[in-house]
């Protein structure tokens, strides 16, 4: 066998050596243009990364346009206590780009400075409709849990049959809870601040949902039951909201609401990394004591508070409310909003398989729910569900 002559690497181009080696090992194979297949893969990879880059740039441009730069920081507003209107408050610490305060008069916890009302309204309009089947299924499961707990925990109304009762949901979002309640009540209606969400509920589920602001537009009507899921923490005036609900309930009517529980064990362990700390949307935080005091001041009685749910300890590594304090206020808010959006999008992708769990996963969820119930029984759960009655 004839020996091949050794040639230094610099005496000829590297691609010739590669072609000779490929030809030596792949006899009889039809050879095409060099690197054509690899080029296609690289082109496809650049296309997908280009789409992700465009989406990221679009999100970044939205937040940059939303928070208009300026020396006065017009996208922010300072506020007194949302419940009693008093200014003296104790600063509990930094919460991302803002401060967490505790009112010295009523002990309500709130954030200040906060995003301006116009900015928060624009954020509501940006949230996409749940057209994807996975997101529809996720929202439906969440509202089904609310309805199941409501039927199990809500005190019985004397002399009132549910089939003859009327229900109003304030902040009904896309209408999933109303759709589930419609067969069990005489009539169901909804109020929603976002015109896009209200239109979706009317067109998709054929529901009576009005796009209105209860503090600006007059609303006529009284109901036997009013529900407000995940609304109180977003209200800039929670005491006025409870007064409005009291005035629109029939005598003996019931209020159902849910809100994060500041006394939860997860908040004590995770601290600022607690997932319910969202200063861009959540303006107030309640304990069972502060919320009960607000309800009684608004004219409610027979207040019952239940808690459930525990935050996963993966939130410790999620980076919630981490900002660079060396930046100015606008850059800190931009960093907080973008990181929150990234974390939420990754969690939505993780719930894409909802409804297709294996038997082992379902059994694990049951065990986890049982253990969570034991831990949250003393009132340490992340979510409060409150039932109150009008006299």
C-alpha positions, 0 to 999 in steps of 0.5 A: 500500500502506497504511503501518503505523503505528509504535508504540513497544514500550512501548505494547502487550505484546510477545506482541501484536507477536509474534502480528502478525508471525507472522500477517503471515508465516504466512497461512492456517496453522492456529494453535493454542494459543500455545507448546503444541508448545514447552511439550511439548518443555520438559516432556519436557526437564525430565522427562529432566533430572529423571531424571538429577537423581534418579539423581545424588541417589540415588548421592549419598545412597548414598555419604553413607549409606555414609560415616557422618559422625563425629569418629572417621571410623569408615569409615577404617582405618589399616594396616601393610604388608599383606605383611609387617605392618611399620609403618615406611614412607616416604610417597611422596605424596598419592593423592587423599584418602589417602597412598601409602606404601612399606614400608621392609622389603619395598618393597611399595606400599600406601595408608593410611588406607584404607576399612574392610572393611565399606565395601568389602564394601558397595561390592561389593554395589552394583555392578549385574549385567551384564544389559545386552547391551553390558556382557555383551559388554564383560566377555566380550571382556575375559575372552576376551583373558585366555584367549587370552594365557593359552593363548599365554604359560602355560608347558607343564605336563609330564605334564598334559593340559588336558582332564584338568585342573581349574581354579579361579578366585578372584574370578570375578565374573560367571563369564565367564572360567569359561564360556569355559574350561569346554569346555577343562577337565575341571571348572571352579569359582569362588569369589566374595566377593559373593553377588549375583555368585555367584548371577548366575553360577550362574543365568545360566551354570549354573556351580559358583560358591560365595559364600565368604570364603577367610579365614573359611570353610574350603575343601576341594579341590586344583586343577591351575590356579588363576586370579586376575584383578585380585584381588591389588591388592584383597587386604588380605593378599596374602601370606596369599592366595598361601599359600592358593593354594599350599596348594590347588594340586596338586604342579606346579600353576600359578597365573595372576594379573594386577594393575596394574604400578607400573613402567609407563611410563603411571604414570611419565608420568601420575603421580597421574592414572594410571587404575589408581590407585583408592584406594577399591578398590586397596589394594596396588601391585606391581612385577615384583620385589616380586610375584616375591619374594612368590611365591617366599616363598609357595613358588612357582618358575618365575615368568614376568612379562608386561606389556601395555597402555598408558593413554590420555593422555586420563586426564591430563584426566580428573580422577582423584584430584583432591580439595579438600584444604581439606575434611575427610577425609569430604568428600574421600573422597565427592568421590573416589568420586563423580568416579570413578563419573562417569568410569566411567559415561561410559566404559561409555557409550563402549563401547556400540558394542563388536563393531560397529566398522568395518573402519577402526576394527579396523585402527586397533586392530591397529596400536595393539596392535602399537605397544603391544606394542613399547613394553611389551616391556621390562616397561613395560605397565600390566597384569602377567600372572604365571605361577608353578608350585608345586613 
